[in-house]
Amino acid sequence: MYTVSVGNEVSEYPTRATAIAAAKAASAESRQAIFVMDASERERMTYQYGELESYTYETRHRRPPRERRPDEEAKVAEAPADADVSEGAGDSGED
């Protein structure tokens, strides 16, 4: 599934080829940029004046943020706000 955005109007197309054809046609008739994006938001294209202006394919896999375990939640709640929790913090003075 691909989406084509023209200003605030968003249309969905089942295939890449139909989305590109619609974007080319819409951008030839309009002065504004037309954006095409796949469902995973990894592939993005911009059309202007009936031609491809920019193409981006995100090769890095986006991972959702890691959820904290219950024992990590307790440590965060107990730590004072101004405490330095990094390892090796402070100078012991021993060499």
mmCIF file as gemmi writes it, N, C-alpha and C atoms, coordinates in Angstrom:
data_model
loop_
_atom_site.group_PDB
_atom_site.id
_atom_site.type_symbol
_atom_site.label_atom_id
_atom_site.label_alt_id
_atom_site.label_comp_id
_atom_site.label_asym_id
_atom_site.label_entity_id
_atom_site.label_seq_id
_atom_site.pdbx_PDB_ins_code
_atom_site.Cartn_x
_atom_site.Cartn_y
_atom_site.Cartn_z
_atom_site.occupancy
_atom_site.B_iso_or_equiv
_atom_site.pdbx_formal_charge
_atom_site.auth_seq_id
_atom_site.auth_asym_id
_atom_site.pdbx_PDB_model_num
ATOM 1 N N . MET Axp A 1 ? 0.85 -1.179 0 1 0 ? 1 A 1
ATOM 2 C CA . MET Axp A 1 ? 0 0 0 1 0 ? 1 A 1
ATOM 3 C C . MET Axp A 1 ? 0.894 1.24 0 1 0 ? 1 A 1
ATOM 4 N N . TYR Axp A 2 ? 0.575 2.181 -0.849 1 0 ? 2 A 1
ATOM 5 C CA . TYR Axp A 2 ? 1.316 3.44 -0.956 1 0 ? 2 A 1
ATOM 6 C C . TYR Axp A 2 ? 0.363 4.607 -0.766 1 0 ? 2 A 1
ATOM 7 N N . THR Axp A 3 ? 0.867 5.675 -0.155 1 0 ? 3 A 1
ATOM 8 C CA . THR Axp A 3 ? 0.069 6.89 0.014 1 0 ? 3 A 1
ATOM 9 C C . THR Axp A 3 ? 0.672 8 -0.823 1 0 ? 3 A 1
ATOM 10 N N . VAL Axp A 4 ? -0.216 8.815 -1.405 1 0 ? 4 A 1
ATOM 11 C CA . VAL Axp A 4 ? 0.189 9.984 -2.18 1 0 ? 4 A 1
ATOM 12 C C . VAL Axp A 4 ? -0.4 11.188 -1.477 1 0 ? 4 A 1
ATOM 13 N N . SER Axp A 5 ? 0.468 12.136 -1.087 1 0 ? 5 A 1
ATOM 14 C CA . SER Axp A 5 ? 0.026 13.325 -0.358 1 0 ? 5 A 1
ATOM 15 C C . SER Axp A 5 ? 0.163 14.561 -1.239 1 0 ? 5 A 1
ATOM 16 N N . VAL Axp A 6 ? -0.957 15.253 -1.383 1 0 ? 6 A 1
ATOM 17 C CA . VAL Axp A 6 ? -0.995 16.516 -2.125 1 0 ? 6 A 1
ATOM 18 C C . VAL Axp A 6 ? -1.541 17.549 -1.15 1 0 ? 6 A 1
ATOM 19 N N . GLY Axp A 7 ? -0.662 18.343 -0.552 1 0 ? 7 A 1
ATOM 20 C CA . GLY Axp A 7 ? -1.103 19.282 0.481 1 0 ? 7 A 1
ATOM 21 C C . GLY Axp A 7 ? -1.639 18.497 1.665 1 0 ? 7 A 1
ATOM 22 N N . ASN Axp A 8 ? -2.88 18.76 2.05 1 0 ? 8 A 1
ATOM 23 C CA . ASN Axp A 8 ? -3.518 18.042 3.164 1 0 ? 8 A 1
ATOM 24 C C . ASN Axp A 8 ? -4.297 16.826 2.701 1 0 ? 8 A 1
ATOM 25 N N . GLU Axp A 9 ? -4.389 16.612 1.399 1 0 ? 9 A 1
ATOM 26 C CA . GLU Axp A 9 ? -5.154 15.491 0.844 1 0 ? 9 A 1
ATOM 27 C C . GLU Axp A 9 ? -4.253 14.267 0.7 1 0 ? 9 A 1
ATOM 28 N N . VAL Axp A 10 ? -4.7 13.142 1.25 1 0 ? 10 A 1
ATOM 29 C CA . VAL Axp A 10 ? -3.926 11.899 1.19 1 0 ? 10 A 1
ATOM 30 C C . VAL Axp A 10 ? -4.773 10.84 0.503 1 0 ? 10 A 1
ATOM 31 N N . SER Axp A 11 ? -4.191 10.184 -0.513 1 0 ? 11 A 1
ATOM 32 C CA . SER Axp A 11 ? -4.868 9.104 -1.229 1 0 ? 11 A 1
ATOM 33 C C . SER Axp A 11 ? -4.033 7.84 -1.105 1 0 ? 11 A 1
ATOM 34 N N . GLU Axp A 12 ? -4.704 6.69 -1.064 1 0 ? 12 A 1
ATOM 35 C CA . GLU Axp A 12 ? -4.006 5.413 -0.956 1 0 ? 12 A 1
ATOM 36 C C . GLU Axp A 12 ? -4.131 4.645 -2.259 1 0 ? 12 A 1
ATOM 37 N N . TYR Axp A 13 ? -3.031 3.955 -2.624 1 0 ? 13 A 1
ATOM 38 C CA . TYR Axp A 13 ? -2.983 3.173 -3.847 1 0 ? 13 A 1
ATOM 39 C C . TYR Axp A 13 ? -2.433 1.789 -3.515 1 0 ? 13 A 1
ATOM 40 N N . PRO Axp A 14 ? -2.963 0.745 -4.17 1 0 ? 14 A 1
ATOM 41 C CA . PRO Axp A 14 ? -2.557 -0.621 -3.827 1 0 ? 14 A 1
ATOM 42 C C . PRO Axp A 14 ? -1.151 -0.998 -4.287 1 0 ? 14 A 1
ATOM 43 N N . THR Axp A 15 ? -0.655 -0.361 -5.35 1 0 ? 15 A 1
ATOM 44 C CA . THR Axp A 15 ? 0.672 -0.721 -5.859 1 0 ? 15 A 1
ATOM 45 C C . THR Axp A 15 ? 1.548 0.511 -6.012 1 0 ? 15 A 1
ATOM 46 N N . ARG Axp A 16 ? 2.843 0.261 -6.093 1 0 ? 16 A 1
ATOM 47 C CA . ARG Axp A 16 ? 3.828 1.326 -6.26 1 0 ? 16 A 1
ATOM 48 C C . ARG Axp A 16 ? 3.63 2.018 -7.605 1 0 ? 16 A 1
ATOM 49 N N . ALA Axp A 17 ? 3.392 1.232 -8.657 1 0 ? 17 A 1
ATOM 50 C CA . ALA Axp A 17 ? 3.246 1.788 -10.008 1 0 ? 17 A 1
ATOM 51 C C . ALA Axp A 17 ? 2.049 2.737 -10.109 1 0 ? 17 A 1
ATOM 52 N N . THR Axp A 18 ? 0.931 2.385 -9.498 1 0 ? 18 A 1
ATOM 53 C CA . THR Axp A 18 ? -0.247 3.264 -9.564 1 0 ? 18 A 1
ATOM 54 C C . THR Axp A 18 ? -0.029 4.535 -8.749 1 0 ? 18 A 1
ATOM 55 N N . ALA Axp A 19 ? 0.662 4.412 -7.625 1 0 ? 19 A 1
ATOM 56 C CA . ALA Axp A 19 ? 0.947 5.594 -6.799 1 0 ? 19 A 1
ATOM 57 C C . ALA Axp A 19 ? 1.885 6.546 -7.541 1 0 ? 19 A 1
ATOM 58 N N . ILE Axp A 20 ? 2.893 6.013 -8.213 1 0 ? 20 A 1
ATOM 59 C CA . ILE Axp A 20 ? 3.833 6.848 -8.954 1 0 ? 20 A 1
ATOM 60 C C . ILE Axp A 20 ? 3.134 7.536 -10.124 1 0 ? 20 A 1
ATOM 61 N N . ALA Axp A 21 ? 2.287 6.797 -10.838 1 0 ? 21 A 1
ATOM 62 C CA . ALA Axp A 21 ? 1.558 7.388 -11.964 1 0 ? 21 A 1
ATOM 63 C C . ALA Axp A 21 ? 0.659 8.529 -11.486 1 0 ? 21 A 1
ATOM 64 N N . ALA Axp A 22 ? -0.006 8.331 -10.353 1 0 ? 22 A 1
ATOM 65 C CA . ALA Axp A 22 ? -0.881 9.374 -9.802 1 0 ? 22 A 1
ATOM 66 C C . ALA Axp A 22 ? -0.078 10.582 -9.358 1 0 ? 22 A 1
ATOM 67 N N . ALA Axp A 23 ? 1.088 10.356 -8.753 1 0 ? 23 A 1
ATOM 68 C CA . ALA Axp A 23 ? 1.941 11.453 -8.289 1 0 ? 23 A 1
ATOM 69 C C . ALA Axp A 23 ? 2.491 12.253 -9.464 1 0 ? 23 A 1
ATOM 70 N N . LYS Axp A 24 ? 2.914 11.568 -10.513 1 0 ? 24 A 1
ATOM 71 C CA . LYS Axp A 24 ? 3.418 12.265 -11.708 1 0 ? 24 A 1
ATOM 72 C C . LYS Axp A 24 ? 2.328 13.138 -12.322 1 0 ? 24 A 1
ATOM 73 N N . ALA Axp A 25 ? 1.129 12.566 -12.464 1 0 ? 25 A 1
ATOM 74 C CA . ALA Axp A 25 ? 0.033 13.317 -13.067 1 0 ? 25 A 1
ATOM 75 C C . ALA Axp A 25 ? -0.354 14.517 -12.205 1 0 ? 25 A 1
ATOM 76 N N . ALA Axp A 26 ? -0.447 14.313 -10.896 1 0 ? 26 A 1
ATOM 77 C CA . ALA Axp A 26 ? -0.846 15.399 -9.998 1 0 ? 26 A 1
ATOM 78 C C . ALA Axp A 26 ? 0.222 16.49 -9.954 1 0 ? 26 A 1
ATOM 79 N N . SER Axp A 27 ? 1.502 16.1 -9.984 1 0 ? 27 A 1
ATOM 80 C CA . SER Axp A 27 ? 2.569 17.101 -9.896 1 0 ? 27 A 1
ATOM 81 C C . SER Axp A 27 ? 2.734 17.879 -11.209 1 0 ? 27 A 1
ATOM 82 N N . ALA Axp A 28 ? 2.335 17.294 -12.321 1 0 ? 28 A 1
ATOM 83 C CA . ALA Axp A 28 ? 2.409 18 -13.6 1 0 ? 28 A 1
ATOM 84 C C . ALA Axp A 28 ? 1.371 19.115 -13.664 1 0 ? 28 A 1
ATOM 85 N N . GLU Axp A 29 ? 0.26 18.918 -12.955 1 0 ? 29 A 1
ATOM 86 C CA . GLU Axp A 29 ? -0.832 19.887 -12.949 1 0 ? 29 A 1
ATOM 87 C C . GLU Axp A 29 ? -0.706 20.91 -11.828 1 0 ? 29 A 1
ATOM 88 N N . SER Axp A 30 ? 0.14 20.65 -10.845 1 0 ? 30 A 1
ATOM 89 C CA . SER Axp A 30 ? 0.242 21.497 -9.665 1 0 ? 30 A 1
ATOM 90 C C . SER Axp A 30 ? 1.665 22.022 -9.523 1 0 ? 30 A 1
ATOM 91 N N . ARG Axp A 31 ? 1.81 23.142 -8.854 1 0 ? 31 A 1
ATOM 92 C CA . ARG Axp A 31 ? 3.141 23.708 -8.611 1 0 ? 31 A 1
ATOM 93 C C . ARG Axp A 31 ? 3.75 23.189 -7.316 1 0 ? 31 A 1
ATOM 94 N N . GLN Axp A 32 ? 2.95 22.53 -6.48 1 0 ? 32 A 1
ATOM 95 C CA . GLN Axp A 32 ? 3.479 22.062 -5.195 1 0 ? 32 A 1
ATOM 96 C C . GLN Axp A 32 ? 4.036 20.646 -5.306 1 0 ? 32 A 1
ATOM 97 N N . ALA Axp A 33 ? 4.863 20.286 -4.355 1 0 ? 33 A 1
ATOM 98 C CA . ALA Axp A 33 ? 5.479 18.965 -4.327 1 0 ? 33 A 1
ATOM 99 C C . ALA Axp A 33 ? 4.452 17.914 -3.929 1 0 ? 33 A 1
ATOM 100 N N . ILE Axp A 34 ? 4.567 16.745 -4.54 1 0 ? 34 A 1
ATOM 101 C CA . ILE Axp A 34 ? 3.689 15.617 -4.256 1 0 ? 34 A 1
ATOM 102 C C . ILE Axp A 34 ? 4.552 14.534 -3.606 1 0 ? 34 A 1
ATOM 103 N N . PHE Axp A 35 ? 4.102 14 -2.483 1 0 ? 35 A 1
ATOM 104 C CA . PHE Axp A 35 ? 4.876 13.017 -1.732 1 0 ? 35 A 1
ATOM 105 C C . PHE Axp A 35 ? 4.266 11.632 -1.851 1 0 ? 35 A 1
ATOM 106 N N . VAL Axp A 36 ? 5.108 10.631 -2.086 1 0 ? 36 A 1
ATOM 107 C CA . VAL Axp A 36 ? 4.695 9.229 -2.161 1 0 ? 36 A 1
ATOM 108 C C . VAL Axp A 36 ? 5.449 8.487 -1.073 1 0 ? 36 A 1
ATOM 109 N N . MET Axp A 37 ? 4.733 7.652 -0.302 1 0 ? 37 A 1
ATOM 110 C CA . MET Axp A 37 ? 5.366 6.924 0.795 1 0 ? 37 A 1
ATOM 111 C C . MET Axp A 37 ? 4.751 5.523 0.891 1 0 ? 37 A 1
ATOM 112 N N . ASP Axp A 38 ? 5.598 4.535 1.143 1 0 ? 38 A 1
ATOM 113 C CA . ASP Axp A 38 ? 5.078 3.181 1.317 1 0 ? 38 A 1
ATOM 114 C C . ASP Axp A 38 ? 4.529 3.006 2.732 1 0 ? 38 A 1
ATOM 115 N N . ALA Axp A 39 ? 3.855 1.887 2.964 1 0 ? 39 A 1
ATOM 116 C CA . ALA Axp A 39 ? 3.183 1.655 4.247 1 0 ? 39 A 1
ATOM 117 C C . ALA Axp A 39 ? 4.157 1.61 5.418 1 0 ? 39 A 1
ATOM 118 N N . SER Axp A 40 ? 5.364 1.119 5.194 1 0 ? 40 A 1
ATOM 119 C CA . SER Axp A 40 ? 6.348 1.032 6.281 1 0 ? 40 A 1
ATOM 120 C C . SER Axp A 40 ? 7.117 2.335 6.476 1 0 ? 40 A 1
ATOM 121 N N . GLU Axp A 41 ? 6.861 3.324 5.617 1 0 ? 41 A 1
ATOM 122 C CA . GLU Axp A 41 ? 7.514 4.638 5.652 1 0 ? 41 A 1
ATOM 123 C C . GLU Axp A 41 ? 9.027 4.545 5.442 1 0 ? 41 A 1
ATOM 124 N N . ARG Axp A 42 ? 9.469 3.482 4.776 1 0 ? 42 A 1
ATOM 125 C CA . ARG Axp A 42 ? 10.897 3.327 4.478 1 0 ? 42 A 1
ATOM 126 C C . ARG Axp A 42 ? 11.243 3.917 3.12 1 0 ? 42 A 1
ATOM 127 N N . GLU Axp A 43 ? 10.302 3.891 2.192 1 0 ? 43 A 1
ATOM 128 C CA . GLU Axp A 43 ? 10.529 4.414 0.856 1 0 ? 43 A 1
ATOM 129 C C . GLU Axp A 43 ? 9.726 5.698 0.684 1 0 ? 43 A 1
ATOM 130 N N . ARG Axp A 44 ? 10.417 6.785 0.302 1 0 ? 44 A 1
ATOM 131 C CA . ARG Axp A 44 ? 9.754 8.08 0.133 1 0 ? 44 A 1
ATOM 132 C C . ARG Axp A 44 ? 10.214 8.708 -1.17 1 0 ? 44 A 1
ATOM 133 N N . MET Axp A 45 ? 9.267 9.254 -1.913 1 0 ? 45 A 1
ATOM 134 C CA . MET Axp A 45 ? 9.566 9.934 -3.17 1 0 ? 45 A 1
ATOM 135 C C . MET Axp A 45 ? 8.859 11.275 -3.192 1 0 ? 45 A 1
ATOM 136 N N . THR Axp A 46 ? 9.473 12.242 -3.844 1 0 ? 46 A 1
ATOM 137 C CA . THR Axp A 46 ? 8.876 13.557 -4.013 1 0 ? 46 A 1
ATOM 138 C C . THR Axp A 46 ? 8.855 13.861 -5.51 1 0 ? 46 A 1
ATOM 139 N N . TYR Axp A 47 ? 7.684 14.228 -6.016 1 0 ? 47 A 1
ATOM 140 C CA . TYR Axp A 47 ? 7.53 14.584 -7.426 1 0 ? 47 A 1
ATOM 141 C C . TYR Axp A 47 ? 7.172 16.057 -7.534 1 0 ? 47 A 1
ATOM 142 N N . GLN Axp A 48 ? 7.736 16.697 -8.554 1 0 ? 48 A 1
ATOM 143 C CA . GLN Axp A 48 ? 7.417 18.094 -8.818 1 0 ? 48 A 1
ATOM 144 C C . GLN Axp A 48 ? 7.524 18.308 -10.332 1 0 ? 48 A 1
ATOM 145 N N . TYR Axp A 49 ? 6.55 19.002 -10.885 1 0 ? 49 A 1
ATOM 146 C CA . TYR Axp A 49 ? 6.487 19.263 -12.327 1 0 ? 49 A 1
ATOM 147 C C . TYR Axp A 49 ? 6.511 17.972 -13.145 1 0 ? 49 A 1
ATOM 148 N N . GLY Axp A 50 ? 5.898 16.915 -12.632 1 0 ? 50 A 1
ATOM 149 C CA . GLY Axp A 50 ? 5.8 15.653 -13.356 1 0 ? 50 A 1
ATOM 150 C C . GLY Axp A 50 ? 7.042 14.79 -13.313 1 0 ? 50 A 1
ATOM 151 N N . GLU Axp A 51 ? 8.06 15.188 -12.549 1 0 ? 51 A 1
ATOM 152 C CA . GLU Axp A 51 ? 9.31 14.437 -12.485 1 0 ? 51 A 1
ATOM 153 C C . GLU Axp A 51 ? 9.699 14.116 -11.046 1 0 ? 51 A 1
ATOM 154 N N . LEU Axp A 52 ? 10.47 13.053 -10.91 1 0 ? 52 A 1
ATOM 155 C CA . LEU Axp A 52 ? 10.978 12.664 -9.595 1 0 ? 52 A 1
ATOM 156 C C . LEU Axp A 52 ? 11.998 13.696 -9.123 1 0 ? 52 A 1
ATOM 157 N N . GLU Axp A 53 ? 11.731 14.302 -7.992 1 0 ? 53 A 1
ATOM 158 C CA . GLU Axp A 53 ? 12.616 15.323 -7.429 1 0 ? 53 A 1
ATOM 159 C C . GLU Axp A 53 ? 13.594 14.71 -6.428 1 0 ? 53 A 1
ATOM 160 N N . SER Axp A 54 ? 13.097 13.814 -5.571 1 0 ? 54 A 1
ATOM 161 C CA . SER Axp A 54 ? 13.97 13.151 -4.595 1 0 ? 54 A 1
ATOM 162 C C . SER Axp A 54 ? 13.447 11.755 -4.292 1 0 ? 54 A 1
ATOM 163 N N . TYR Axp A 55 ? 14.366 10.873 -3.928 1 0 ? 55 A 1
ATOM 164 C CA . TYR Axp A 55 ? 14.039 9.488 -3.598 1 0 ? 55 A 1
ATOM 165 C C . TYR Axp A 55 ? 14.862 9.093 -2.378 1 0 ? 55 A 1
ATOM 166 N N . THR Axp A 56 ? 14.197 8.531 -1.376 1 0 ? 56 A 1
ATOM 167 C CA . THR Axp A 56 ? 14.877 8.072 -0.17 1 0 ? 56 A 1
ATOM 168 C C . THR Axp A 56 ? 14.372 6.679 0.178 1 0 ? 56 A 1
ATOM 169 N N . TYR Axp A 57 ? 15.298 5.775 0.432 1 0 ? 57 A 1
ATOM 170 C CA . TYR Axp A 57 ? 14.952 4.446 0.929 1 0 ? 57 A 1
ATOM 171 C C . TYR Axp A 57 ? 15.748 4.226 2.2 1 0 ? 57 A 1
ATOM 172 N N . GLU Axp A 58 ? 15.061 4.144 3.308 1 0 ? 58 A 1
ATOM 173 C CA . GLU Axp A 58 ? 15.694 3.987 4.616 1 0 ? 58 A 1
ATOM 174 C C . GLU Axp A 58 ? 16.123 2.534 4.775 1 0 ? 58 A 1
ATOM 175 N N . THR Axp A 59 ? 17.43 2.302 4.829 1 0 ? 59 A 1
ATOM 176 C CA . THR Axp A 59 ? 17.933 0.934 4.928 1 0 ? 59 A 1
ATOM 177 C C . THR Axp A 59 ? 18.084 0.458 6.365 1 0 ? 59 A 1
ATOM 178 N N . ARG Axp A 60 ? 18.126 1.373 7.29 1 0 ? 60 A 1
ATOM 179 C CA . ARG Axp A 60 ? 18.256 0.972 8.696 1 0 ? 60 A 1
ATOM 180 C C . ARG Axp A 60 ? 16.902 0.574 9.235 1 0 ? 60 A 1
ATOM 181 N N . HIS Axp A 61 ? 16.911 -0.508 9.975 1 0 ? 61 A 1
ATOM 182 C CA . HIS Axp A 61 ? 15.674 -0.993 10.572 1 0 ? 61 A 1
ATOM 183 C C . HIS Axp A 61 ? 15.365 -0.189 11.83 1 0 ? 61 A 1
ATOM 184 N N . ARG Axp A 62 ? 14.195 0.359 11.88 1 0 ? 62 A 1
ATOM 185 C CA . ARG Axp A 62 ? 13.793 1.129 13.07 1 0 ? 62 A 1
ATOM 186 C C . ARG Axp A 62 ? 13.241 0.175 14.106 1 0 ? 62 A 1
ATOM 187 N N . ARG Axp A 63 ? 13.785 0.264 15.318 1 0 ? 63 A 1
ATOM 188 C CA . ARG Axp A 63 ? 13.29 -0.578 16.402 1 0 ? 63 A 1
ATOM 189 C C . ARG Axp A 63 ? 12.472 0.268 17.361 1 0 ? 63 A 1
ATOM 190 N N . PRO Axp A 64 ? 11.389 -0.287 17.861 1 0 ? 64 A 1
ATOM 191 C CA . PRO Axp A 64 ? 10.633 0.467 18.871 1 0 ? 64 A 1
ATOM 192 C C . PRO Axp A 64 ? 11.454 0.575 20.137 1 0 ? 64 A 1
ATOM 193 N N . PRO Axp A 65 ? 11.195 1.59 20.957 1 0 ? 65 A 1
ATOM 194 C CA . PRO Axp A 65 ? 11.963 1.739 22.204 1 0 ? 65 A 1
ATOM 195 C C . PRO Axp A 65 ? 11.778 0.518 23.101 1 0 ? 65 A 1
ATOM 196 N N . ARG Axp A 66 ? 12.855 0.143 23.766 1 0 ? 66 A 1
ATOM 197 C CA . ARG Axp A 66 ? 12.829 -1.022 24.643 1 0 ? 66 A 1
ATOM 198 C C . ARG Axp A 66 ? 12.037 -0.707 25.911 1 0 ? 66 A 1
ATOM 199 N N . GLU Axp A 67 ? 11.214 -1.658 26.297 1 0 ? 67 A 1
ATOM 200 C CA . GLU Axp A 67 ? 10.461 -1.485 27.537 1 0 ? 67 A 1
ATOM 201 C C . GLU Axp A 67 ? 11.347 -1.867 28.717 1 0 ? 67 A 1
ATOM 202 N N . ARG Axp A 68 ? 11.182 -1.147 29.804 1 0 ? 68 A 1
ATOM 203 C CA . ARG Axp A 68 ? 11.967 -1.449 31.005 1 0 ? 68 A 1
ATOM 204 C C . ARG Axp A 68 ? 11.355 -2.617 31.752 1 0 ? 68 A 1
ATOM 205 N N . ARG Axp A 69 ? 12.256 -3.399 32.358 1 0 ? 69 A 1
ATOM 206 C CA . ARG Axp A 69 ? 11.798 -4.502 33.199 1 0 ? 69 A 1
ATOM 207 C C . ARG Axp A 69 ? 11.362 -3.924 34.544 1 0 ? 69 A 1
ATOM 208 N N . PRO Axp A 70 ? 10.525 -4.642 35.292 1 0 ? 70 A 1
ATOM 209 C CA . PRO Axp A 70 ? 10.063 -4.128 36.592 1 0 ? 70 A 1
ATOM 210 C C . PRO Axp A 70 ? 11.21 -3.796 37.544 1 0 ? 70 A 1
ATOM 211 N N . ASP Axp A 71 ? 12.309 -4.591 37.546 1 0 ? 71 A 1
ATOM 212 C CA . ASP Axp A 71 ? 13.42 -4.296 38.447 1 0 ? 71 A 1
ATOM 213 C C . ASP Axp A 71 ? 14.152 -3.022 38.03 1 0 ? 71 A 1
ATOM 214 N N . GLU Axp A 72 ? 14.162 -2.688 36.739 1 0 ? 72 A 1
ATOM 215 C CA . GLU Axp A 72 ? 14.758 -1.434 36.283 1 0 ? 72 A 1
ATOM 216 C C . GLU Axp A 72 ? 13.907 -0.245 36.704 1 0 ? 72 A 1
ATOM 217 N N . GLU Axp A 73 ? 12.601 -0.404 36.676 1 0 ? 73 A 1
ATOM 218 C CA . GLU Axp A 73 ? 11.689 0.659 37.102 1 0 ? 73 A 1
ATOM 219 C C . GLU Axp A 73 ? 11.948 1.014 38.565 1 0 ? 73 A 1
ATOM 220 N N . ALA Axp A 74 ? 12.169 -0.018 39.417 1 0 ? 74 A 1
ATOM 221 C CA . ALA Axp A 74 ? 12.411 0.22 40.836 1 0 ? 74 A 1
ATOM 222 C C . ALA Axp A 74 ? 13.72 0.979 41.04 1 0 ? 74 A 1
ATOM 223 N N . LYS Axp A 75 ? 14.768 0.645 40.278 1 0 ? 75 A 1
ATOM 224 C CA . LYS Axp A 75 ? 16.052 1.332 40.405 1 0 ? 75 A 1
ATOM 225 C C . LYS Axp A 75 ? 15.934 2.8 40.02 1 0 ? 75 A 1
ATOM 226 N N . VAL Axp A 76 ? 15.183 3.076 38.981 1 0 ? 76 A 1
ATOM 227 C CA . VAL Axp A 76 ? 14.999 4.453 38.525 1 0 ? 76 A 1
ATOM 228 C C . VAL Axp A 76 ? 14.248 5.258 39.584 1 0 ? 76 A 1
ATOM 229 N N . ALA Axp A 77 ? 13.247 4.644 40.201 1 0 ? 77 A 1
ATOM 230 C CA . ALA Axp A 77 ? 12.448 5.34 41.207 1 0 ? 77 A 1
ATOM 231 C C . ALA Axp A 77 ? 13.261 5.618 42.475 1 0 ? 77 A 1
ATOM 232 N N . GLU Axp A 78 ? 14.206 4.726 42.816 1 0 ? 78 A 1
ATOM 233 C CA . GLU Axp A 78 ? 14.976 4.873 44.046 1 0 ? 78 A 1
ATOM 234 C C . GLU Axp A 78 ? 16.169 5.819 43.908 1 0 ? 78 A 1
ATOM 235 N N . ALA Axp A 79 ? 16.694 5.998 42.71 1 0 ? 79 A 1
ATOM 236 C CA . ALA Axp A 79 ? 17.901 6.809 42.519 1 0 ? 79 A 1
ATOM 237 C C . ALA Axp A 79 ? 17.599 8.282 42.734 1 0 ? 79 A 1
ATOM 238 N N . PRO Axp A 80 ? 18.435 8.981 43.526 1 0 ? 80 A 1
ATOM 239 C CA . PRO Axp A 80 ? 18.247 10.423 43.702 1 0 ? 80 A 1
ATOM 240 C C . PRO Axp A 80 ? 18.502 11.141 42.378 1 0 ? 80 A 1
ATOM 241 N N . ALA Axp A 81 ? 17.846 12.239 42.169 1 0 ? 81 A 1
ATOM 242 C CA . ALA Axp A 81 ? 17.918 12.964 40.906 1 0 ? 81 A 1
ATOM 243 C C . ALA Axp A 81 ? 19.322 13.485 40.624 1 0 ? 81 A 1
ATOM 244 N N . ASP Axp A 82 ? 20.088 13.859 41.655 1 0 ? 82 A 1
ATOM 245 C CA . ASP Axp A 82 ? 21.408 14.436 41.422 1 0 ? 82 A 1
ATOM 246 C C . ASP Axp A 82 ? 22.545 13.419 41.576 1 0 ? 82 A 1
ATOM 247 N N . ALA Axp A 83 ? 22.228 12.14 41.736 1 0 ? 83 A 1
ATOM 248 C CA . ALA Axp A 83 ? 23.25 11.107 41.913 1 0 ? 83 A 1
ATOM 249 C C . ALA Axp A 83 ? 23.928 10.813 40.586 1 0 ? 83 A 1
ATOM 250 N N . ASP Axp A 84 ? 25.253 10.572 40.654 1 0 ? 84 A 1
ATOM 251 C CA . ASP Axp A 84 ? 26.013 10.2 39.467 1 0 ? 84 A 1
ATOM 252 C C . ASP Axp A 84 ? 26.044 8.678 39.428 1 0 ? 84 A 1
ATOM 253 N N . VAL Axp A 85 ? 25.306 8.085 38.498 1 0 ? 85 A 1
ATOM 254 C CA . VAL Axp A 85 ? 25.184 6.636 38.453 1 0 ? 85 A 1
ATOM 255 C C . VAL Axp A 85 ? 26.114 5.995 37.44 1 0 ? 85 A 1
ATOM 256 N N . SER Axp A 86 ? 26.979 6.767 36.777 1 0 ? 86 A 1
ATOM 257 C CA . SER Axp A 86 ? 27.877 6.193 35.793 1 0 ? 86 A 1
ATOM 258 C C . SER Axp A 86 ? 29.011 5.465 36.503 1 0 ? 86 A 1
ATOM 259 N N . GLU Axp A 87 ? 29.509 4.397 35.837 1 0 ? 87 A 1
ATOM 260 C CA . GLU Axp A 87 ? 30.608 3.65 36.421 1 0 ? 87 A 1
ATOM 261 C C . GLU Axp A 87 ? 31.879 4.465 36.398 1 0 ? 87 A 1
ATOM 262 N N . GLY Axp A 88 ? 32.686 4.32 37.421 1 0 ? 88 A 1
ATOM 263 C CA . GLY Axp A 88 ? 33.957 5.012 37.471 1 0 ? 88 A 1
ATOM 264 C C . GLY Axp A 88 ? 33.817 6.49 37.758 1 0 ? 88 A 1
ATOM 265 N N . ALA Axp A 89 ? 32.671 6.922 38.186 1 0 ? 89 A 1
ATOM 266 C CA . ALA Axp A 89 ? 32.485 8.341 38.477 1 0 ? 89 A 1
ATOM 267 C C . ALA Axp A 89 ? 33.246 8.7 39.748 1 0 ? 89 A 1
ATOM 268 N N . GLY Axp A 90 ? 33.854 9.831 39.719 1 0 ? 90 A 1
ATOM 269 C CA . GLY Axp A 90 ? 34.61 10.286 40.9 1 0 ? 90 A 1
ATOM 270 C C . GLY Axp A 90 ? 36.021 9.757 40.856 1 0 ? 90 A 1
ATOM 271 N N . ASP Axp A 91 ? 36.897 10.415 41.518 1 0 ? 91 A 1
ATOM 272 C CA . ASP Axp A 91 ? 38.295 10.016 41.545 1 0 ? 91 A 1
ATOM 273 C C . ASP Axp A 91 ? 38.605 9.492 42.934 1 0 ? 91 A 1
ATOM 274 N N . SER Axp A 92 ? 39.025 8.235 42.979 1 0 ? 92 A 1
ATOM 275 C CA . SER Axp A 92 ? 39.319 7.652 44.281 1 0 ? 92 A 1
ATOM 276 C C . SER Axp A 92 ? 40.651 8.115 44.818 1 0 ? 92 A 1
ATOM 277 N N . GLY Axp A 93 ? 41.498 8.68 43.95 1 0 ? 93 A 1
ATOM 278 C CA . GLY Axp A 93 ? 42.78 9.179 44.374 1 0 ? 93 A 1
ATOM 279 C C . GLY Axp A 93 ? 43.849 8.1 44.391 1 0 ? 93 A 1
ATOM 280 N N . GLU Axp A 94 ? 43.475 6.841 44.099 1 0 ? 94 A 1
ATOM 281 C CA . GLU Axp A 94 ? 44.441 5.749 44.093 1 0 ? 94 A 1
ATOM 282 C C . GLU Axp A 94 ? 44.947 5.542 42.677 1 0 ? 94 A 1
ATOM 283 N N . ASP Axp A 95 ? 46.252 5.317 42.547 1 0 ? 95 A 1
ATOM 284 C CA . ASP Axp A 95 ? 46.857 5.047 41.249 1 0 ? 95 A 1
ATOM 285 C C . ASP Axp A 95 ? 47.658 3.793 41.288 1 0 ? 95 A 1
